[in-house]
Amino acid sequence: MYLLDPRNSNNLIQVSTLLQIEQVMTTTTTTTMFPSPRSPFASSLSRGRASRANDKKAALKVRGGGGEGGGGFFGEESESSKSNAKKKKKKKSRRYPFPEDYDEMAQQARQAVTRAIEDGIELGEIQFPPGGLDLAPGDLEGNVECTLTATVLRKILRGMKEERKINVLFPDPTELKLAKRGQTGMCAPDGVAPPEVYQTDPLFEDWRGKMNYLDDPNVFSVSGLDKFLSNKSATVNDRVDINESNLFVCAYPSGSIAELTQTRLLYENVRETNNINIESKVANKNGRSKTKKSVVVVNAELDRTRSNYYPWFWNKNEMEPLRDFARSFEGIYFIHNFKGSNPAVVFRCYPDDWRVFRRRPNDILECVWSSSTRPKSLKEIALDVLPGCP
C-alpha cells in the first residue's frame, strides 16, 4: 500500500508503473493457476479436484462423520463408531500374550488370580509346565517338577496383596518342611547327604502368611484300612482355621487321590463359610460384609480326573464326587502343550478366552482357535480342535 501525493508529478509516474506491474502479475497468475477450459491440463486438473473431493467424502464416511446426520471430522462421532471403538478397546485390553518366560508368566498369573477373586470366583485352577513353557507334564522327574512348581508359585505369590491372609497348603508334612527349610544339608536316615541335584532352597522361608498341609499319609490311609476303622484320620479342616485366611492355595495336590479329596473337603468348608457370611449380611442390613474366601489349586493335574483317566471301577465311591469336583474349577491360568510334528499349546489367562496356538518355525505362535467357554477336556482339544486347525 502506497500513500502518494497527487501534487507531485513523480508520484503520477509511479502510479502508472505500479498499475502496469499489477496488470502483468494478474494475467500471469490467471494463466498459470487457472488454465483455459480448452486446455488438456484443465480437464485433468478438474478430474483431480473431483477425485480428491470424493476421497474426502469417503474418508468422512469411513470415520463415521460423513453422510446425513454425521458429525464429520469436526463434529461428534456417530453412535456406531463410538460403540465399535469401545468394543475394540475392550477386546484389545483383555488379550494377554503368551508369556516369554516365567517372570512374565508369574506376573500374568498374579493378575489373573487377583481379578478372579475380585469377580467372586470361589474355586480356581492354575496349571503350567514347571520345567519349561514348551514342555508337557511328566517330561521331568516328579520331585523335580514339584520343586520347580513351588519355585514359580513363590514368584506368583510374592506380589500378592494381604499376604498374611493367604494360606499355602502343601500335599503332606514332608513337602511343607522342604518349603520352609529346604533340603540343603539334610541327610537321609542312613546319614548320607542327598546329591546336589536334589538339594532345594527354602523357598517359603520368608513367607508371612499361613502354611499347612493337605494330607498326612500313614499305613492305614495308604492301604485303605482307615475306611473300615471307626477312628477316621484327621482331615485338613481339623488343621486349618478357615477364619484366619481369605485365600487358600493348594500346591500340586496331584500325588494321590487323598490329596485331591482333602482339597474338596477344604473347598466345601470355604463354600459353607461364604454362604453363612452372606446370610448374616442379609439378616443384619447394617453389618459389614466379610471378604469372600477362595480356593486355588496349582498344578493339580485335574484333567486326569475330568477325562476318565482312571478306570471307572477304581475307587468308584471316591472318584465320582471328585470327578464332579474337578469339573467345577474355573481355569484362572492355564498352559498345556501338545507335542508332535505340528505342536500346539492351550493358553488361558483369566478373564481372556481359551486359545489354541500352533507353534510355527522360528518360535512363532499362531492363534488358530479361541472360545469363551472351557473345553470339556484336553482330549477334546486333541481330537476335535487340533485336526481342524493345521
C-alpha positions as CSV (number, residue, x, y, z in Angstrom):
1,M,0.0,0.0,0.0
2,Y,1.4,3.4,-1.1
3,L,0.4,6.8,0.1
4,L,1.0,9.2,-2.9
5,D,0.8,12.9,-3.1
6,P,-1.1,13.8,-6.4
7,R,0.6,17.2,-6.4
8,N,3.9,15.6,-7.2
9,S,4.4,14.6,-10.9
10,N,6.9,11.9,-9.9
11,N,4.1,10.2,-7.9
12,L,1.9,10.1,-11.1
13,I,4.6,8.2,-12.9
14,Q,5.0,5.7,-10.0
15,V,1.2,5.1,-10.1
16,S,1.2,4.3,-13.7
17,T,4.1,2.0,-13.4
18,L,2.5,0.2,-10.5
19,L,-0.7,-0.3,-12.4
20,Q,1.2,-1.9,-15.3
21,I,3.1,-4.2,-13.0
22,E,-0.2,-5.3,-11.3
23,Q,-1.9,-6.0,-14.6
24,V,1.0,-8.2,-15.7
25,M,1.1,-10.1,-12.5
26,T,-2.7,-10.7,-12.6
27,T,-2.5,-12.0,-16.2
28,T,0.4,-14.3,-15.4
29,T,-1.3,-15.7,-12.3
30,T,-4.6,-16.3,-14.1
31,T,-2.8,-18.1,-16.9
32,T,-0.7,-20.3,-14.6
33,M,-3.2,-21.2,-11.9
34,F,-6.4,-21.3,-13.8
35,P,-5.8,-22.6,-17.3
36,S,-8.3,-22.3,-20.1
37,P,-11.1,-24.9,-20.1
38,R,-10.0,-25.9,-23.6
39,S,-6.5,-26.9,-22.2
40,P,-5.8,-30.6,-21.7
41,F,-4.3,-29.7,-18.3
42,A,-7.6,-28.1,-17.3
43,S,-9.5,-31.3,-17.8
44,S,-7.0,-33.4,-15.8
45,L,-7.0,-30.8,-13.0
46,S,-10.8,-30.8,-12.8
47,R,-10.7,-34.6,-12.6
48,G,-8.1,-34.4,-9.8
49,R,-10.3,-32.0,-7.8
50,A,-13.3,-34.3,-8.2
51,S,-11.2,-37.3,-7.2
52,R,-9.9,-35.5,-4.1
53,A,-13.4,-34.4,-3.2
54,N,-14.7,-37.9,-3.5
55,D,-11.8,-39.2,-1.4
56,K,-12.6,-36.7,1.3
57,K,-16.3,-37.7,1.3
58,A,-15.3,-41.4,1.5
59,A,-12.9,-40.6,4.4
60,L,-15.6,-38.8,6.2
61,K,-18.0,-41.7,5.8
62,V,-15.5,-44.3,6.9
63,R,-14.6,-42.3,10.0
64,G,-18.3,-42.0,11.0
65,G,-18.6,-38.4,10.2
66,G,-19.9,-38.4,6.6
67,G,-23.4,-38.8,5.4
68,E,-26.6,-37.4,6.6
69,G,-26.6,-36.8,10.3
70,G,-22.8,-37.4,10.6
71,G,-20.6,-35.2,12.6
72,G,-17.6,-35.1,10.3
73,F,-14.1,-34.6,11.5
74,F,-15.0,-31.5,13.5
75,G,-18.4,-32.8,14.7
76,E,-19.4,-35.6,17.0
77,E,-18.8,-39.2,16.2
78,S,-21.7,-41.4,15.3
79,E,-23.1,-43.9,17.8
80,S,-21.9,-46.9,15.8
81,S,-18.3,-45.6,15.7
82,K,-18.3,-45.0,19.4
83,S,-19.6,-48.4,20.2
84,N,-17.2,-50.1,17.8
85,A,-14.3,-48.1,19.4
86,K,-15.3,-49.2,22.9
87,K,-15.6,-52.8,21.8
88,K,-12.2,-52.7,20.1
89,K,-10.6,-51.1,23.1
90,K,-12.2,-53.6,25.5
91,K,-11.2,-56.6,23.4
92,K,-7.7,-55.3,23.0
93,S,-7.2,-54.7,26.7
94,R,-8.3,-58.3,27.5
95,R,-5.8,-60.0,25.2
96,Y,-2.9,-61.4,27.2
97,P,0.1,-62.5,25.1
98,F,1.6,-65.9,25.6
99,P,4.4,-65.4,28.2
100,E,8.0,-65.4,27.0
101,D,9.4,-66.6,30.3
102,Y,8.4,-67.5,33.9
103,D,8.8,-64.0,35.2
104,E,6.1,-62.8,32.7
105,M,4.0,-65.9,33.4
106,A,4.1,-65.2,37.2
107,Q,3.0,-61.6,36.6
108,Q,0.1,-62.7,34.4
109,A,-0.9,-65.4,36.8
110,R,-0.9,-63.0,39.7
111,Q,-3.1,-60.5,37.8
112,A,-5.4,-63.3,36.8
113,V,-5.8,-64.6,40.4
114,T,-6.4,-61.0,41.7
115,R,-9.1,-60.4,39.0
116,A,-10.8,-63.8,39.7
117,I,-11.0,-63.0,43.4
118,E,-12.5,-59.6,42.7
119,D,-15.1,-61.3,40.5
120,G,-16.1,-63.6,43.3
121,I,-14.5,-66.9,42.0
122,E,-14.5,-69.4,44.8
123,L,-12.7,-72.3,43.1
124,G,-9.9,-71.7,40.6
125,E,-7.1,-73.6,38.9
126,I,-3.6,-72.7,37.8
127,Q,-1.8,-75.2,35.5
128,F,1.5,-74.7,33.8
129,P,4.6,-76.8,32.8
130,P,7.2,-76.2,35.5
131,G,10.2,-77.4,33.6
132,G,9.8,-75.1,30.6
133,L,7.0,-73.3,28.9
134,D,7.2,-75.6,25.9
135,L,7.2,-78.9,27.9
136,A,4.4,-81.2,29.0
137,P,3.6,-82.7,32.4
138,G,5.8,-85.7,33.0
139,D,8.8,-84.6,31.0
140,L,10.7,-84.2,34.2
141,E,11.1,-86.4,37.3
142,G,8.2,-86.0,39.7
143,N,10.2,-84.5,42.6
144,V,11.9,-82.1,40.3
145,E,8.6,-80.9,38.9
146,C,7.3,-80.3,42.4
147,T,10.3,-78.3,43.4
148,L,10.0,-76.2,40.2
149,T,6.3,-75.7,40.7
150,A,7.0,-74.4,44.2
151,T,9.6,-72.0,42.8
152,V,7.2,-70.5,40.3
153,L,4.4,-70.4,42.9
154,R,6.6,-68.3,45.2
155,K,7.1,-65.8,42.3
156,I,3.3,-65.6,41.8
157,L,2.6,-65.0,45.5
158,R,5.4,-62.6,46.1
159,G,3.5,-59.6,44.8
160,M,0.0,-60.6,46.2
161,K,-1.8,-58.1,48.5
162,E,-2.6,-59.1,52.0
163,E,0.0,-61.9,52.2
164,R,-0.9,-62.6,55.8
165,K,-4.4,-63.6,54.7
166,I,-3.1,-66.3,52.3
167,N,-2.7,-69.8,53.4
168,V,-0.5,-72.1,51.3
169,L,-1.1,-75.8,51.7
170,F,1.4,-78.4,50.5
171,P,0.5,-82.0,49.8
172,D,2.0,-83.5,53.0
173,P,4.2,-82.7,56.0
174,T,7.4,-83.6,54.1
175,E,6.7,-81.1,51.3
176,L,5.8,-78.4,53.9
177,K,9.1,-79.0,55.6
178,L,11.0,-78.7,52.3
179,A,9.3,-75.4,51.5
180,K,10.2,-74.0,54.9
181,R,13.7,-75.3,55.4
182,G,14.8,-76.6,52.0
183,Q,16.9,-79.8,51.6
184,T,20.4,-78.4,51.6
185,G,22.4,-80.1,54.3
186,M,19.7,-82.6,55.2
187,C,20.7,-86.2,55.4
188,A,18.9,-89.4,54.7
189,P,18.2,-91.8,57.6
190,D,21.4,-93.6,56.7
191,G,23.4,-90.4,57.3
192,V,24.3,-89.9,53.7
193,A,23.6,-86.4,52.2
194,P,21.5,-86.2,49.1
195,P,23.1,-85.4,45.8
196,E,23.4,-81.8,44.8
197,V,20.7,-82.1,42.1
198,Y,18.1,-82.9,44.7
199,Q,19.0,-80.1,47.0
200,T,16.4,-77.3,47.3
201,D,16.3,-73.9,48.7
202,P,13.9,-72.9,51.5
203,L,11.5,-71.1,49.1
204,F,8.9,-70.1,51.7
205,E,11.3,-69.3,54.5
206,D,10.3,-65.7,54.4
207,W,6.6,-66.3,53.9
208,R,4.5,-64.1,56.2
209,G,1.2,-65.9,55.6
210,K,-0.1,-69.2,57.0
211,M,1.2,-72.6,55.9
212,N,-0.1,-76.1,56.3
213,Y,-0.5,-79.4,54.5
214,L,-3.5,-81.3,53.0
215,D,-2.9,-84.9,53.8
216,D,-0.9,-86.9,56.4
217,P,-0.4,-90.3,54.8
218,N,0.1,-93.3,57.1
219,V,-0.2,-97.1,56.9
220,F,-3.9,-97.1,57.4
221,S,-4.8,-94.3,54.9
222,V,-2.4,-95.6,52.2
223,S,-3.7,-99.2,52.5
224,G,-7.3,-98.0,52.7
225,L,-7.9,-99.7,56.1
226,D,-9.0,-96.3,57.6
227,K,-12.3,-96.7,55.7
228,F,-13.1,-99.7,57.7
229,L,-11.9,-98.4,61.1
230,S,-14.1,-96.4,63.5
231,N,-11.4,-93.8,64.2
232,K,-11.0,-91.8,61.0
233,S,-7.9,-89.9,60.2
234,A,-7.8,-86.2,60.8
235,T,-8.8,-84.0,57.8
236,V,-7.4,-80.7,56.5
237,N,-10.3,-78.9,58.2
238,D,-9.1,-80.1,61.6
239,R,-5.7,-78.4,61.0
240,V,-6.8,-75.2,59.2
241,D,-8.7,-72.4,60.8
242,I,-10.9,-71.2,58.0
243,N,-11.5,-67.8,59.5
244,E,-7.8,-66.8,59.6
245,S,-7.3,-66.6,55.8
246,N,-9.2,-65.4,52.7
247,L,-7.3,-67.3,50.0
248,F,-6.2,-71.0,50.3
249,V,-3.6,-72.0,47.7
250,C,-3.2,-75.8,47.4
251,A,0.2,-76.6,45.9
252,Y,0.4,-79.6,43.4
253,P,-2.2,-81.9,45.1
254,S,-1.6,-84.5,42.3
255,G,0.3,-87.3,44.0
256,S,-2.7,-89.2,45.2
257,I,-6.5,-89.2,45.3
258,A,-6.3,-88.4,49.1
259,E,-4.7,-85.0,48.4
260,L,-7.5,-84.0,46.0
261,T,-10.1,-85.4,48.4
262,Q,-8.7,-83.1,51.2
263,T,-8.8,-80.2,48.7
264,R,-12.5,-80.9,48.1
265,L,-13.2,-81.0,51.9
266,L,-11.4,-77.7,52.3
267,Y,-13.5,-76.1,49.5
268,E,-16.8,-77.4,51.0
269,N,-15.8,-75.7,54.2
270,V,-14.9,-72.5,52.4
271,R,-18.2,-72.5,50.5
272,E,-20.2,-73.1,53.6
273,T,-18.5,-70.2,55.4
274,N,-19.2,-67.9,52.4
275,N,-22.8,-68.9,52.5
276,I,-23.0,-68.2,56.2
277,N,-21.4,-64.8,55.8
278,I,-23.9,-63.9,53.0
279,E,-26.9,-64.9,55.2
280,S,-25.5,-63.0,58.1
281,K,-25.1,-59.9,55.9
282,V,-28.7,-60.2,54.7
283,A,-30.0,-60.7,58.3
284,N,-28.1,-57.7,59.5
285,K,-28.5,-54.9,56.9
286,N,-26.1,-52.6,58.7
287,G,-23.5,-55.3,59.1
288,R,-20.2,-55.1,57.2
289,S,-19.8,-57.8,54.6
290,K,-16.8,-60.1,55.0
291,T,-14.4,-60.8,52.3
292,K,-15.3,-63.8,50.2
293,K,-12.9,-66.8,50.6
294,S,-11.5,-68.7,47.6
295,V,-9.5,-71.9,46.9
296,V,-6.9,-72.0,44.2
297,V,-5.0,-75.2,43.2
298,V,-1.7,-75.2,41.4
299,N,-0.7,-78.0,39.1
300,A,-3.2,-80.5,40.4
301,E,-3.4,-82.3,37.0
302,L,-7.2,-82.2,37.2
303,D,-7.7,-83.2,33.6
304,R,-6.8,-86.8,34.6
305,T,-9.8,-86.7,36.9
306,R,-12.1,-84.9,34.4
307,S,-11.4,-87.2,31.4
308,N,-11.9,-90.7,33.0
309,Y,-8.1,-91.2,33.1
310,Y,-8.7,-93.6,36.0
311,P,-10.7,-96.8,35.4
312,W,-14.4,-96.5,36.4
313,F,-14.1,-99.3,38.9
314,W,-11.0,-97.9,40.7
315,N,-12.1,-96.2,43.9
316,K,-15.5,-95.7,42.5
317,N,-17.0,-94.2,45.6
318,E,-14.3,-91.5,45.8
319,M,-13.8,-90.9,42.1
320,E,-17.4,-89.9,41.3
321,P,-17.6,-86.9,43.6
322,L,-14.0,-86.0,42.7
323,R,-14.8,-86.0,39.0
324,D,-17.7,-83.6,39.6
325,F,-15.5,-81.5,41.8
326,A,-12.7,-81.3,39.1
327,R,-15.2,-80.1,36.5
328,S,-16.3,-77.2,38.7
329,F,-13.0,-75.4,38.6
330,E,-12.6,-72.0,36.9
331,G,-9.4,-72.0,34.7
332,I,-7.7,-68.9,36.1
333,Y,-4.3,-69.5,34.4
334,F,-3.7,-72.5,32.1
335,I,-0.9,-73.6,29.8
336,H,-0.7,-77.1,28.3
337,N,1.5,-78.2,25.4
338,F,0.7,-80.8,22.7
339,K,3.8,-82.3,21.2
340,G,4.4,-83.9,17.8
341,S,5.3,-82.9,14.3
342,N,2.8,-80.0,14.5
343,P,3.0,-78.9,18.1
344,A,0.4,-76.7,19.8
345,V,-0.4,-75.1,23.2
346,V,-3.6,-74.3,25.0
347,F,-3.4,-70.9,26.8
348,R,-5.9,-69.1,29.1
349,C,-5.3,-66.1,31.3
350,Y,-8.5,-65.0,33.2
351,P,-10.7,-63.3,32.0
352,D,-9.5,-63.9,28.4
353,D,-10.9,-66.6,26.1
354,W,-9.4,-70.0,25.8
355,R,-7.0,-70.0,22.9
356,V,-5.0,-72.7,21.0
357,F,-1.7,-71.7,19.4
358,R,0.2,-73.6,16.8
359,R,4.0,-73.4,17.2
360,R,5.4,-72.3,13.9
361,P,9.2,-72.2,13.0
362,N,11.3,-69.5,14.5
363,D,9.4,-69.6,17.8
364,I,6.3,-68.0,16.2
365,L,2.9,-68.7,17.9
366,E,-0.2,-68.6,15.6
367,C,-3.6,-68.5,17.2
368,V,-5.8,-71.0,15.4
369,W,-8.8,-71.3,17.7
370,S,-10.4,-69.4,20.6
371,S,-13.6,-69.9,22.7
372,S,-15.2,-68.1,25.7
373,T,-16.2,-71.5,27.1
374,R,-13.8,-74.0,28.5
375,P,-13.3,-77.3,26.6
376,K,-14.5,-80.3,28.5
377,S,-11.0,-81.9,28.5
378,L,-7.7,-81.8,26.8
379,K,-8.7,-84.9,24.9
380,E,-11.5,-82.9,23.2
381,I,-8.9,-80.4,22.0
382,A,-6.6,-83.1,20.7
383,L,-9.3,-85.0,18.9
384,D,-11.8,-82.2,17.8
385,V,-9.9,-78.9,17.7
386,L,-6.4,-79.6,16.5
387,P,-7.3,-81.7,13.5
388,G,-9.3,-78.9,12.1
389,C,-6.6,-76.3,12.8
390,P,-3.4,-77.4,10.9
